């Protein structure tokens, strides 16, 4: 009897390991996918295309049997795909709402949310514009329509009517502006949307009186040719929560140090949310982005990594 027990135990262990690796979906169909192999699609907020392209390139270079196809969409459209089970993983600057979480759990999906980065919303103006300092209160007046001319900020300004351009009506940038500035009404008539962060940069470059709103990773990676090119074409606005518009106040640009310490007002978190019912390729990719290699890529993108320890250097005089 002891010999029989000894022969059964290894078989049970091997079967358990095989089942864990293969997995079963909610319809009890065998899944051959692993955390580093398979073929899936994921939805990504278009604001994060540049750094996510770098993450995917590195992941695919390391794991040749993995194929992750990104679907870059405005935040609203990305969540539609996620909630309809068209994708298992989403990258976004917001978490699930209570209603979304409840719906998934009612359908036997247990969502897992992983914070991967700290991002910042960036205000950009034309290179020729000398007005590149804004107070938080002035930005609220701009987005409520109380300020719609550059002369209201600076009587000596050579520009007149302001034009404010977003990446998309359904984007995370429009949502975050409303939340941050506690806006209850629609944006004024001088606000409009294009189709992407890249188009915002193109518009601001060509229109002297415009203000654009984009994610910091589009202009902060000096090692990326696209990001570096964009940075040369527009001017970044510094934002202050208090002070004087003559420059004597405290104004910060969306640099990593100011994002990390929270002194730049328009900072936000970036999440990866998975609805996988097993540890598959989506979960493997989330683990990669939250790991050392993935966090290093985020650091180079101009954002602040969420899980990588921050190294503080003290300089002695």
N, C-alpha and C positions, 0 to 999 in steps of 0.2 A: 504493500500500500504506500509506503514512504517513497519507493522508487517511482510509482505512478504519479504521486504528487509532484515530485521533483521534475518529471518530464512535462507535466501540464503547465507549471508556472511559467517557464520560459516562453511557451507558445502563447499564453495569455498576454504576456508582456509585449511580445513581438506584434501580436494582433492589435493591441491597444496603441502602440506607436504608429502602426500603419494607418489606423483609423484617424489618429490625430493629425498625421501628415496629409492624408487624402482629404479628410473632412466630408461633411454632408451638408447640403443646403437645406432650406426649410421644407423642401419637397422630398427630402431623404434621397436625393440623387447624389451619387459619388462625385466628389470634386478632386481632380488631379492637380489642381493649382497649388502652389506653395508660396511662401513669403518672398521668394526670389525668382519665381517663374510663373508664366501664364500670360494671359492677354485680357486686359481690362481697359475701361475708360474712366476718367475722373473729371469732375467739373471744377474749374478754377476761376475765381474772380479775375477778370481781365486786368485789374490793377496790379496783379502779381505775376504777370506773364514773364517778365525778364528773369526774375530770380528762380521761378519755377522751371523755366526752360533749362537753366543751369543745373538745378537739382535732378531733373529727368535725364539730362545728358550724362551726368556722372553716374547715376543709378544704372542706366542702361549699359554704360561702359563696364561697370563692375559685374553686372548680371546679364549675360547675353541671352538667356532664355526668358527674360522678362520683356514684355511689351505693354507699356502704359501710354495710352493715347489721351492727351489733354484736350479738353473742350473748354476754351476760353470764352466766357460769357459775362455780361453784367451780373451783379450779385443776384438780382431777382430771378433772372433766367436760370442761373446756376442752381439755385435752391429748388426751382421747379423740377429740374432734372433729378436732383437728389431725392426729393420727396416722391417722385413717380417711379423710383427704383431704376432709372435709366443709368445711373452711376452709383457706385458704392461709397465713394469718397468725395468730399468737397473741401476746397480751400477758400476761406472767407474771413472777413474781419468781424463777423458776429457769430454768436452761438445760436443754437436752436431756440426758437420761442417755446413757451410752455405748451402751446397747442401742437407744434410740430413734434416735440418730444413725446407728448402723449399719444399722438397718432402713430408714430413709429413703434412705440412699446405695445400699443393695442394690436399691432400687426406682427408681433413677435420679433421686432428688431430692437436691439439694445444699443443705442448710439454711444460712441466713445469719442470724446472731444479732447484734443491735444493742442495746447498752446505751443506754437513754434517760433513766434517772433513778436517784436514790438515795432510797429510801423508808424509813419507820420503822414499826414496830409500836407501837401506843399502848395503854396500859392506862388504862381509865377507871373511875371510881367515882361513886357517887351524890353529888349536890351537898351533902347533909347529912353526908357521911362526912368526919371530920377526919383519918383515916389515909390520907394521900396521898403518903407517902414509902416506897419499897421498895428494899431492897438486892437485888442480883442473887441472892445466896445465899438470901434470904427467898422470892423468887419461885420458885426451884427447889424449896424446901420446900413452897410452896403447890401447885405443879403435880405434886408427888409425893405429896401428901396428908399430909405431916408437919405442916403448918400448915393447919388447916381452920376455925379460930375466930379472929375478930378480936381476942379477948382474949389470944391467944398473941402477938400483935404489940404490943398495948397493953392492959394490964390495966384501964385506965380507959375503954376503948372501950365505947360504948353498944350496939354491934352484937355479934351472936353468930356463928352459923354462916355461913361464906362460901359464896357461890354464884358459880361461874365460868362465864361464857357466851361461846362462840365463835360465829362467823358460820355455819359449816357444817362437818360432819365431814370433807368432802373439800377444805377450803379451804387456801390457802397459809399462812394464819395458824396453823392447828393444826400443819402440817408444820414451819414455821419455829420455833415454840416448842420442839418436840421436838429439833430440830437445835441450836438455840442453847443450850438447857439440858442437852443430851446425855441426854435421857430415853430409857430403854430399855424402860419398861413403859407400859401404857395410862394415860390420865389417870384421876385418882380419881373416885369416884362423884358428887362435888359439881360436876363439870364437865359441861356439856351444850351442845348447839348449837341455834341457831335457823335462819333461812334467809338472812340477809343482814347486812351491816354496819349498815344502818339499823335492823334489828330488835334488834341488840345494844344500840344507843344507846337505843332505846325501853325495853328491858328494864331497863337500868341506871338510867334516869331514874325508873322506878316501883318499884325494889327497892333498899332502903337497904343491904342487906348484900352486894350483888353487885359483881363485878369483870368488866369487859368487855374484849375484845381486838378492835381494829379497825386499819385502815390510816390513816396520818396524813392523807391527802388528804380524808377524810370530815369533818374538823373544823378544817382549817387555812386554807381559802380564805375570807377575810373578805369578799371581793367576791361570793362565791356565796351566795345566800340560803339554800340547803339546808344547806351547810357551816356558815354563821354561826349558823343556828338550832340545829343540833346542838351546837355549841360552848357555847351558853348553857345547855344542859340537863344537862350532865354536868361532872365535874371530871377533869382530866388528872393522872395520877400521874407523879411524878418518880422516876427510877431511878438508883441509885448502885452502883458496883462495889465501893466500900469506904467506910468511915465509920461513923458511929453513927446510930441511928434517931432520936436526939433532935434531929437537924437539923444537927449540927456536921460531918457528912461532906459529900462531894461528890455532889450529886444534880442530874441534868439532865432537863429535859423535852424532848420530841421537836421542838425548834425547828430551823429550817434550819441555823443556825450549828453546833449540836451534832451534827446529822446529817452535815454536810459534814466536820467534823473528826474524826468517829468517837467522840466522847466520850459520845454517847448509845448504850448498848450494843445496842439492838435495831434496828439499821439493816440494810438489805438492798438489793440492786440490782433494777432493773426492766428487763426486756428485751422487745424485739419480735423474734419469730422468723418468718422467711418460708421457705416451701418452694416458692415460685414458680420455674418453669423458664424464665422470661423476665422482662423488666422491665415488669411490668404495674401495675395499680392498687394492688395490695398493696404492691409495692416502692415505688411513688410515695408512698403514705401513710407508710410507714416513714421514707423520706427527709424528708418534711415534719415528722414528729414529732421527728426528730433534728436538724432545721434550726433556724434562729433563731426563727421564729414558734412552732414546736412547743415549743421549749425554754423560751420565755418563758411559755407557758401552764403548763408544769410548774412553773416558778419561782413562779408565782402560786398554785399549788395547795397549797403548803406543803412539797412535796418539793424535792429538789435536782437541777437539770438535769445530765445526764451529759456533754454535749458543749459546753455554753455556757461560755465563760471566766468564772471567778468574779472579781468586782471587789472588791478589798480596800481599804477606806478607813481610813487612819491618822489619828487625831485627836490633834492636838498640844495640850498644855495651855498 
